[in-house]
Amino acid sequence: MAITVAAPGQTRIGWIGTGVMGRWMVQHCMNKGFAATVYNRSADKTQPLVEAGAQRATSPQEVAAQSDIVFAIVGYPKDVREVFLGENGVLAGAKPGTILVDMTTSEPSLAVEIAAAANAQGCHALDAPVSGGDVGAKNAALSIMIGGDKDVVAAVQPLFDCMGKTIVHQGPAGSGQHTKMVNQILISSTMIALCEGLIYAHKSGLDVETVLKSVSVGAAGSKSLDIYGARILARNFEPGFYVEHFIKDLGIALAEAEKMNLCLPGLALTKQLYEAVRAQGYGRKGTQALLLALEHLNNIAR
């Protein structure tokens, strides 16, 4: 049976999780003409969207009851489970044919479980985690990695187009989450190198901003350097992506690697360093706060 492609003025969307990234992602969809019902545990975080025309719901179940396609981007796998499978979750309010889209970085096995539960109820589910942080969310330039049925992906494509620039269907349920683990593994050691390089430049007496003009355009350049270099120079450690959420992601990646009998020592080291960042009280700062832990390790006072 064909699945109707999302269209402005016809498809009603629901959105659960309107934090640092979700707030912008749903806003872009609304700007393209999609009516939205929104929910966040801290209701005040939905206020800008309500002022822009969204309806506020009091539970994920209520969101689903008013929506054709329900998106969520929340914190942890336990939150994902509660949002979709809980007593007052999305599936408790979803009618047959509803499409569930989890954009949280979560466990591949949970994505498979949600897809099976949705199918059993006559619904559909996609796992579609994203990369790009707050900047990508604000600029509608996210990379979206999708697991699930290709026809369902096609139906949701107009909405993905509102949020991202790189939208790739990776395979069946769980494939989006596995791809996001690859993304996080690649980022993890890059962040160590970025912070260590800047500490070296500072300690050697160089002007760090001048150094970046030289190294950012060659093989040492990276998206992490582009996004976080200026923030670090400004001592701006506010979150585009929370340290504590990155630790969660690295833990999922390590657990998945263990299931596959993989040894990933760089990933393990990065997680330990970020645990130190959290232990120093910076769990709600951005991932660039790794610099603070490395400065502390090297007795560098700034």
Buried (B, 14 or more C-beta within 10 A) or exposed (E): EEBEBBEBEEBBBBBBBBBBBBBBBBBBBBEBEBBBBBBBEEBEBBBBBBEEEBBBBEBBBBBBBBBBBBBBBBBBBEBBBBBBBBEBBBBBBBEEEBBBBBBBBBBBBBBBBBBEBBEEBEBBBBBBBBBBBBBBBBEBEBBBBBBBBEEBBBBBBBBBBBBBEEBBBBEBBBBBBBBBBEBBBBBBBBBBEBBBBBBEBBEEEEEBEEBBEEBEEEEEEBBBBEBBBEBBEEEBBEBBBBBBBBBBBBBBBBEBBEEEEEEBEEBBEBBEBBBBBBEBEBBBBBBBBBBBBBBEEEEEEE
